[in-house]
Every structure is written in structure tokens, then in C-alpha cells.
Amino acid sequence: MPFSSAQAAGTTGSELVTELGTDRTAGSWIASDGKPVVAVTDAEAAAAVEKAGARAKVVDHSMNDLKSATRTLRSAPRVAGTAWAVDYTKNEVVVQADSTVSVADWARLSAVAEGIGGSVRMERTQGAFTTRINAAQPILSTGGRCSAGFNVTNGSADFILTAGHCGPNGSVWFADTGGATEIGKTISGSFPINDYSLVQYNGGSAGDGADVVAIGDGRGVRITGAADPTVGQKVFRSGSTTGLRDGKVTGLNATVNYPEGTVSGLIETTVCAESGDSGGPLFSEGIALGITSGGNGDCRSGGTTFFQPVTKALSALNVRLIGQAGQAAAPAPSPAASATQSAVAPDEAEPGSVAPVTGGSAGQALLDRLADPKNVGPGLLIVGGSLIALVATRWFRVEQDRRDYRRSYSATWS
């Protein structure tokens, strides 16, 4: 569904939740037919929702009840390999435990859930919840491998916004396995608790076309703004391991207990991801939504993937997306993109449109070399981060994802 429609439906739902209060509502979402749905706890609230043009669903538990349940879960002893989020459509908190959770830990957590009551459902999942380290068009460091998410600016310097678990402050990133071409350095971030970080470009500028995210096949989407998604919204994620993938938002304010620590406030989705996709962008029709954090499963069997909300990261880091209107002063004129920055946005591309991505063959050659594990130097970490584009060697492995994207952007796909 086009983001504009999703945004309108999501706004209607959130406004009704605000108006009625969290003691009489339990969240909102977008139904499969595009209609906003609001969960309510009484008939009077249901009538108000219907009068506003949305659909009401009467439920047993208010948002206050569900938030109380998540607070109780957070206060319990931490169990790595677990995650939970509010399922608005089922009116319950779903607690997932992966294959690494022991029988004893499962029993202890189940006892906590039983003590909370009927608002919590326990669920065993396959695989393990991990941060998705490894990634798209690479920059390299000794700290980890990830994808770049979006290019951002504070008005005077440009940065790569990526996942916080990719590397600590001071990590130096390169565009080549030999460490000859330095891209920049991580100067700020948060992980765990949150999962975002900033890599400052050497020289201060991201170059031309920095507002474009490549989606493969020589195409790129211009990113013009950031927003919070709505449950039920269709979204897209890009990364070098699995290319362009789509799915739906299934939960907000999710908590994941990774082995490295707990991260909260995440977006939960059905979009698949694998090692190599971490840090990459989540978006919908030109609007940035999130940064790939982690998840379980893979793109063969499916799974759950969590994303750091972009809006929170931008606010905490005091930056804005390049191409996004904001109060910060415009960056100084940019020099031409470097050879390793392999995509340049066409000037005629509209927000969310799909248009040809042009750029240096050197960047693609770098990708081709780094796609081969034999060419990764000892002790180096490939941070998949296109400087702007996330151009990868294995885009569109699943033809269904290509068709889904074409349907969503049929007006601009040539």
C-alpha cells in the first residue's frame, strides 16, 4: 500500500488513541483492506471510533494493561534469546524464546507470564535472536560487519547512520580490504539499550546522490523524510546478503534480549534478514523508517526482524536525513562522489520514486571482490555500508519480492 495511504490511516488511528486515552484503547493498526482499526475497551469508545470513520475492535485489555505486562517482563531476570512485543491485533503481549533458551529459563519466564495473566502469550521460535552483523556495500574495520542505513547531516558535516552494534566509538572504516581508503570514523552511538551509531565521513561530505538508497538492478529510491511506521503497514528493507525484501510491521516498542544486551523500543516486522543485512535501511515510498538491528530465522524459512526507529536515532544524535527539510543549515556544497561511492541519484528522481542509479565501476568492482570470502583480510570486519547506495551483488534473489516492489512503485518503475 502506498505510504501516503498508510500514513493517513495510521494518523487517524493514532489520533483516536490519543483522544480516547490508553485506559480505553489498546493501540491501532492498518487492516489488510487499508482501513484504520482501533482496539477499544468499551462500547462508547467503539462508537466514537466508528463515527470518526475508522473500524473499532472491542478487546479485554487496555494499553495500560499491556504496558504493565511489559514492565513486569522487563523487571524479571534477563534471559538472552527472548523478545517481546505487543500484538495489537491479538490484544496480547507475545513473548518469544529462541532455540538457545534453556528449559529452566523457559519455565521461569513462563511462570512470570502466568503471574501476569491472560494478556501474555508464550511462544517458542526457531533459530536464535542475533544482531545481523555482515552486510551491504562494504566499508571495513576491525570492529564488525554491518550495512549502512541512511546518510544524515547536522548542517555542517555528513555521516552514515547505521546500527550501534556495528562497532564502538572510535571504530575506523575503510572502503577496501587493505585499509588504504579510509571512509570515516564512528563518533557517537548507543548499544545496547538502543541500536544506532554515526560514522563521520572523512572530509565531512557524503558527496552527490547521498539521499538515494539503491534497491538493486541499477535502481535507487530517493529518501526525503523520516516517520514512525504503523502496525500493518507494508515496508521494504535492503541489504547485500538478501537484497530487497518486503513484509509488514507487526509490532512497535519491542524488546529483544540479544546475547550482547537488551534493546528496547524496536519495530517488529515479518521482513526476513540474514547475516550481512544488519544496519541496512527500512523504508516505504521515500520515507525512512528504521535501521536493521537483528532477528531470527532466514529468508528461506522466514523469521522476525527488528529495526531501530529512525526518528528516535535522528533526535538523539541531533541530525537529519540528507534530503530532508529541517532547521539545520544546509551543508556546504559537496564534491563529486568518490569512486567507492558507487551510486549517484538522478536529479529528476522524485521522493520515493525509482530511477536509474549511476556511478563508478570501481565501487561495483569493490563489491565483487568483497563478495568472495577469500578476499576478506584477516581481522577485518566488513561493515556493509554503502556510502549512499547499498548496491549489492545479490539483489532480488526472490522474484516475488521484485514483483511486490514493482507493484508498489508501478508509477515510476520503467
C-alpha positions as CSV (number, residue, x, y, z in Angstrom):
1,M,0.0,0.0,0.0
2,P,1.4,3.4,-0.8
3,F,3.0,5.2,2.2
4,S,0.7,8.2,1.8
5,S,-2.4,5.9,2.4
6,A,-0.7,4.1,5.2
7,Q,0.3,7.4,6.8
8,A,-3.2,8.7,6.6
9,A,-4.7,5.6,8.1
10,G,-2.0,5.4,10.8
11,T,-2.6,9.1,11.7
12,T,-6.3,8.5,12.0
13,G,-5.8,5.6,14.3
14,S,-3.1,7.3,16.5
15,E,-5.2,10.4,16.8
16,L,-8.2,8.4,18.1
17,V,-6.0,6.6,20.6
18,T,-4.7,9.9,21.9
19,E,-8.2,11.3,22.1
20,L,-9.7,8.4,23.9
21,G,-6.7,7.6,26.1
22,T,-4.7,4.5,26.9
23,D,-7.1,3.2,29.6
24,R,-9.9,2.9,26.9
25,T,-7.8,1.8,23.9
26,A,-5.1,-0.7,23.1
27,G,-3.4,0.5,20.0
28,S,-4.3,0.9,16.4
29,W,-3.3,-0.8,13.1
30,I,-4.0,-0.9,9.4
31,A,-6.2,-3.7,8.2
32,S,-5.5,-5.7,5.0
33,D,-8.0,-3.5,3.2
34,G,-6.3,-0.3,4.3
35,K,-8.8,0.7,6.9
36,P,-7.6,2.0,10.2
37,V,-8.6,-0.2,13.2
38,V,-8.6,0.9,16.8
39,A,-8.8,-1.5,19.7
40,V,-11.1,-0.2,22.4
41,T,-12.4,-1.5,25.8
42,D,-16.0,-0.2,25.9
43,A,-19.0,0.4,23.6
44,E,-18.9,4.2,23.9
45,A,-15.3,4.3,22.7
46,A,-16.2,2.0,19.9
47,A,-19.0,4.3,18.8
48,A,-16.5,7.3,18.8
49,V,-14.1,5.3,16.6
50,E,-16.8,4.3,14.1
51,K,-18.1,7.9,13.9
52,A,-14.6,9.1,13.0
53,G,-14.5,6.7,10.0
54,A,-12.3,4.0,11.5
55,R,-13.1,0.4,12.5
56,A,-13.4,-0.5,16.2
57,K,-12.5,-3.8,17.8
58,V,-13.6,-4.3,21.4
59,V,-10.9,-6.0,23.5
60,D,-10.3,-7.2,27.0
61,H,-7.0,-5.5,27.8
62,S,-6.3,-1.7,27.6
63,M,-2.9,-0.4,26.5
64,N,-2.2,0.4,30.2
65,D,-2.7,-3.3,31.0
66,L,-0.4,-4.3,28.2
67,K,2.3,-1.8,29.2
68,S,2.1,-3.1,32.8
69,A,2.7,-6.6,31.5
70,T,5.8,-5.5,29.5
71,R,7.1,-3.6,32.6
72,T,6.8,-6.8,34.6
73,L,8.7,-8.8,32.0
74,R,11.5,-6.2,31.9
75,S,11.8,-6.4,35.7
76,A,12.3,-10.1,35.6
77,P,15.8,-11.6,35.4
78,R,17.1,-11.1,31.9
79,V,17.1,-14.2,29.6
80,A,19.2,-13.9,26.5
81,G,17.4,-15.2,23.4
82,T,14.0,-13.8,24.3
83,A,12.0,-11.0,22.9
84,W,8.5,-9.5,23.4
85,A,6.2,-7.0,21.7
86,V,2.6,-6.0,21.9
87,D,0.5,-7.7,19.3
88,Y,-2.2,-5.0,18.8
89,T,-4.4,-7.3,16.6
90,K,-4.5,-10.1,19.2
91,N,-4.6,-7.8,22.3
92,E,-1.7,-9.5,24.0
93,V,2.0,-9.3,24.7
94,V,3.8,-12.1,22.7
95,V,6.9,-13.4,24.4
96,Q,9.2,-15.3,22.0
97,A,12.0,-17.6,23.2
98,D,14.5,-18.9,20.7
99,S,16.4,-22.2,20.5
100,T,19.1,-21.0,22.8
101,V,16.8,-20.6,25.8
102,S,17.1,-23.5,28.3
103,V,14.2,-25.5,29.6
104,A,14.8,-24.0,33.1
105,D,14.8,-20.4,31.8
106,W,11.7,-21.1,29.7
107,A,10.0,-22.4,32.9
108,R,11.0,-19.4,34.9
109,L,9.8,-17.0,32.2
110,S,6.5,-18.9,31.8
111,A,5.9,-18.6,35.5
112,V,6.3,-14.8,35.2
113,A,3.9,-14.8,32.3
114,E,1.3,-16.8,34.2
115,G,1.6,-14.4,37.1
116,I,0.7,-11.5,34.8
117,G,-2.4,-13.2,33.5
118,G,-4.2,-13.7,30.2
119,S,-2.6,-10.7,28.4
120,V,0.7,-12.6,27.8
121,R,1.3,-15.4,25.4
122,M,4.5,-17.5,25.4
123,E,5.9,-18.8,22.1
124,R,8.9,-20.9,21.1
125,T,10.7,-19.9,17.9
126,Q,13.3,-21.5,15.6
127,G,16.8,-20.2,15.3
128,A,18.4,-17.6,17.5
129,F,17.9,-13.8,18.0
130,T,21.1,-12.2,16.9
131,T,22.3,-8.9,15.6
132,R,22.6,-9.2,11.9
133,I,26.3,-8.4,11.5
134,N,27.8,-8.6,8.0
135,A,26.4,-6.5,5.1
136,A,25.9,-4.5,2.0
137,Q,28.3,-2.3,0.0
138,P,31.2,-2.6,2.4
139,I,33.3,-0.4,4.5
140,L,35.8,-2.3,6.6
141,S,37.0,-2.1,10.2
142,T,38.4,-4.3,12.9
143,G,35.1,-4.0,14.9
144,G,32.4,-5.7,12.9
145,R,30.5,-6.1,9.7
146,C,27.2,-4.2,9.0
147,S,25.2,-2.2,6.4
148,A,24.9,1.5,6.2
149,G,21.4,2.7,6.8
150,F,21.0,6.3,5.6
151,N,23.1,9.4,5.0
152,V,22.5,12.2,7.5
153,T,23.8,15.6,8.3
154,N,24.0,18.1,11.1
155,G,24.2,21.0,8.7
156,S,27.9,21.2,8.6
157,A,29.1,17.6,8.3
158,D,27.7,14.4,6.8
159,F,27.5,11.0,8.4
160,I,26.4,7.4,7.8
161,L,23.6,6.3,10.2
162,T,24.0,2.7,10.9
163,A,23.4,0.2,13.7
164,G,25.1,0.7,17.1
165,H,26.3,-2.9,17.4
166,C,28.4,-2.5,14.3
167,G,31.3,-1.0,16.3
168,P,32.1,1.2,19.3
169,N,33.1,4.8,19.2
170,G,36.4,5.3,17.5
171,S,36.0,2.4,15.0
172,V,37.6,3.4,11.7
173,W,36.0,2.3,8.5
174,F,37.7,1.6,5.1
175,A,36.4,1.1,1.6
176,D,39.0,-1.6,0.8
177,T,40.3,-4.8,2.4
178,G,43.8,-3.4,2.6
179,G,42.7,-0.4,4.7
180,A,44.1,2.1,2.1
181,T,40.9,4.1,1.6
182,E,39.5,5.4,4.9
183,I,35.8,6.3,4.8
184,G,35.3,7.7,8.3
185,K,35.1,7.0,12.0
186,T,32.4,6.1,14.4
187,I,31.9,9.2,16.6
188,S,28.7,8.5,18.5
189,G,26.2,5.8,19.2
190,S,24.2,3.7,21.6
191,F,24.2,-0.1,22.1
192,P,22.7,-1.9,23.9
193,I,19.5,-0.1,25.1
194,N,19.3,1.4,21.6
195,D,21.0,0.3,18.4
196,Y,22.3,3.3,16.3
197,S,25.6,5.0,15.6
198,L,27.1,7.7,13.4
199,V,30.1,7.3,11.2
200,Q,31.6,10.7,10.2
201,Y,32.9,11.0,6.6
202,N,36.5,12.0,6.2
203,G,36.4,15.4,4.6
204,G,32.9,16.0,6.1
205,S,30.8,15.4,2.9
206,A,28.9,12.4,1.7
207,G,29.1,13.5,-2.0
208,D,26.4,13.7,-4.7
209,G,23.4,11.5,-4.5
210,A,23.6,11.0,-0.8
211,D,19.8,11.0,-0.4
212,V,19.4,7.8,-2.5
213,V,19.1,4.2,-1.3
214,A,19.8,1.7,-4.1
215,I,17.4,-1.2,-4.4
216,G,19.4,-3.1,-6.9
217,D,19.1,-3.7,-10.6
218,G,20.6,-0.2,-11.2
219,R,17.7,1.5,-9.4
220,G,17.5,3.8,-6.4
221,V,14.9,5.3,-4.2
222,R,15.2,8.9,-3.1
223,I,14.7,9.3,0.6
224,T,13.1,12.6,1.6
225,G,11.8,12.2,5.1
226,A,11.5,10.1,8.3
227,A,8.5,8.8,10.2
228,D,7.3,6.1,12.6
229,P,5.5,3.2,10.9
230,T,2.1,1.8,11.7
231,V,1.3,-1.8,12.6
232,G,0.0,-3.5,9.4
233,Q,2.0,-1.2,7.1
234,K,3.9,-2.8,4.2
235,V,7.6,-1.9,4.3
236,F,10.8,-2.7,2.4
237,R,14.3,-3.5,3.6
238,S,17.5,-3.6,1.6
239,G,20.8,-5.4,2.3
240,S,23.6,-7.1,0.5
241,T,23.0,-10.6,1.6
242,T,19.4,-10.9,0.7
243,G,18.7,-7.9,-1.4
244,L,15.4,-6.1,-1.4
245,R,12.8,-7.8,0.8
246,D,9.3,-6.8,1.9
247,G,6.9,-7.5,4.8
248,K,4.7,-5.9,7.3
249,V,5.1,-4.2,10.6
250,T,3.7,-6.4,13.3
251,G,4.6,-4.6,16.5
252,L,6.1,-1.4,18.0
253,N,8.2,-0.8,21.1
254,A,9.5,-4.3,21.0
255,T,12.2,-5.5,23.4
256,V,14.9,-8.0,22.4
257,N,17.4,-9.7,24.7
258,Y,20.4,-10.2,22.5
259,P,23.4,-12.0,23.8
260,E,25.2,-8.7,23.9
261,G,22.5,-6.9,25.8
262,T,18.8,-5.7,25.8
263,V,17.5,-3.3,23.2
264,S,14.0,-1.8,23.6
265,G,11.7,0.4,21.5
266,L,12.2,-1.6,18.3
267,I,10.0,-2.0,15.3
268,E,8.9,-5.7,14.9
269,T,8.3,-6.9,11.3
270,T,7.8,-10.0,9.2
271,V,10.6,-8.9,6.8
272,C,13.3,-11.5,6.6
273,A,17.0,-10.8,7.1
274,E,20.3,-12.7,7.4
275,S,23.8,-12.1,8.4
276,G,25.1,-9.3,6.2
277,D,21.9,-7.2,6.3
278,S,22.5,-5.6,9.7
279,G,22.4,-1.8,9.8
280,G,20.6,-1.5,6.4
281,P,17.6,0.7,5.8
282,L,13.9,0.1,6.3
283,F,11.7,2.4,4.3
284,S,8.4,2.8,2.5
285,E,7.9,5.0,-0.6
286,G,10.7,7.5,0.1
287,I,10.2,7.6,3.9
288,A,12.9,6.3,6.2
289,L,11.5,4.1,9.0
290,G,14.3,2.1,10.6
291,I,17.7,0.6,10.7
292,T,18.1,-3.2,10.8
293,S,19.0,-4.4,14.3
294,G,18.6,-8.2,14.4
295,G,16.2,-11.1,14.5
296,N,15.9,-14.8,13.9
297,G,15.3,-17.1,11.0
298,D,16.3,-16.5,7.4
299,C,14.9,-15.7,4.0
300,R,14.2,-19.4,3.2
301,S,12.1,-20.3,6.2
302,G,11.1,-16.8,7.3
303,G,11.5,-15.1,10.7
304,T,11.2,-12.0,12.7
305,T,13.4,-8.9,12.2
306,F,13.6,-5.9,14.5
307,F,14.6,-2.4,13.5
308,Q,15.8,0.7,15.4
309,P,13.3,3.5,14.7
310,V,15.0,6.2,12.6
311,T,13.1,9.1,14.2
312,K,14.5,8.2,17.7
313,A,18.0,7.9,16.3
314,L,17.9,11.2,14.5
315,S,16.5,13.0,17.5
316,A,19.1,11.5,19.9
317,L,22.0,12.3,17.6
318,N,20.7,15.7,16.6
319,V,21.0,15.1,12.8
320,R,18.6,14.9,9.9
321,L,18.4,12.9,6.7
322,I,20.2,14.4,3.8
323,G,17.4,15.4,1.5
324,Q,15.0,16.0,4.5
325,A,13.8,19.5,5.2
326,G,15.0,20.6,8.7
327,Q,16.1,23.5,10.8
328,A,19.8,22.7,10.5
329,A,21.7,24.8,8.0
330,A,22.3,23.3,4.6
331,P,25.6,21.5,4.3
332,A,28.4,23.1,2.3
333,P,28.5,22.3,-1.4
334,S,29.6,18.7,-1.9
335,P,32.5,17.5,-4.0
336,A,31.9,14.8,-6.6
337,A,31.2,11.4,-5.3
338,S,34.3,9.2,-4.8
339,A,35.0,6.1,-6.9
340,T,34.0,4.0,-3.9
341,Q,30.7,5.8,-3.6
342,S,29.1,3.9,-6.4
343,A,25.7,5.5,-6.8
344,V,24.5,8.9,-7.8
345,A,20.9,9.9,-7.6
346,P,19.4,11.3,-10.8
347,D,18.3,14.9,-10.4
348,E,14.8,14.2,-11.7
349,A,14.1,11.5,-9.1
350,E,11.0,12.4,-7.1
351,P,10.5,11.4,-3.4
352,G,10.0,7.6,-3.3
353,S,10.5,7.3,-7.0
354,V,12.6,4.6,-8.7
355,A,15.1,5.9,-11.1
356,P,18.4,4.8,-12.6
357,V,21.4,4.7,-10.3
358,T,24.6,5.7,-12.0
359,G,28.1,5.7,-10.6
360,G,31.6,4.4,-10.6
361,S,32.5,0.9,-11.7
362,A,35.2,0.9,-9.1
363,G,32.5,0.7,-6.4
364,Q,30.9,-2.3,-8.1
365,A,34.3,-3.9,-8.6
366,L,34.9,-3.5,-4.8
367,L,31.6,-5.3,-4.1
368,D,32.5,-8.1,-6.5
369,R,35.9,-8.6,-4.7
370,L,34.4,-8.5,-1.2
371,A,31.6,-10.8,-2.1
372,D,34.3,-13.5,-2.2
373,P,35.2,-14.6,1.3
374,K,38.7,-15.4,0.1
375,N,39.3,-11.7,-0.3
376,V,38.4,-10.6,3.2
377,G,41.6,-9.8,5.1
378,P,42.3,-11.3,8.5
379,G,41.0,-9.3,11.4
380,L,38.9,-7.1,9.1
381,L,35.2,-6.5,9.6
382,I,33.1,-5.7,6.5
383,V,30.6,-3.1,7.5
384,G,28.2,-3.3,4.7
385,G,27.6,0.3,4.3
386,S,27.2,1.8,1.1
387,L,28.2,5.3,1.4
388,I,24.9,6.1,-0.1
389,A,23.5,3.3,-2.0
390,L,23.7,-0.2,-0.6
391,V,24.4,-1.6,-4.1
392,A,24.9,-5.3,-3.6
393,T,25.9,-8.3,-5.6
394,R,22.9,-10.5,-4.9
395,W,19.8,-8.2,-5.3
396,F,16.4,-9.7,-5.9
397,R,17.2,-13.3,-5.1
398,V,13.4,-13.9,-4.8
399,E,11.4,-12.9,-7.8
400,Q,8.3,-12.4,-5.7
401,D,10.0,-9.5,-3.8
402,R,10.9,-7.9,-7.2
403,R,7.2,-8.1,-8.3
404,D,5.9,-6.7,-5.0
405,Y,8.2,-3.7,-5.3
406,R,7.2,-3.1,-8.9
407,R,3.5,-3.2,-8.0
408,S,4.1,-0.7,-5.2
409,Y,6.1,1.7,-7.4
410,S,4.4,1.0,-10.7
411,A,4.0,4.6,-11.5
412,T,7.8,5.2,-11.6
413,W,9.3,1.8,-12.5
414,S,10.5,1.7,-16.1
